């Protein structure tokens, strides 16, 4: 079955990293890799099994986002078990913010 989305999805540069706060029972801060974005959502992968619900997303040079983890699934990347998640944003991303996510450059 094909995935149905309301908003157009953009694949991110694989170097886009972020941190989630309050998404794990025992770890206050979890590092994630953002894989794709749309106006009202962000997809990411993590090595940790996270809880569904509200949390805070921090990304360099962006304001803090209050988000809700909605979907989760498992995925294998190079033999390692990774967890794939989808989060819903409370507000739509501005076109400038979306461009920053899509065209992120590696920082030394």
Helices and strands as residue ranges (DSSP letters): E 10-11, E 17-21, E 29-38, E 41-46, E 53-58, E 65-77, E 80-89, H 95-102
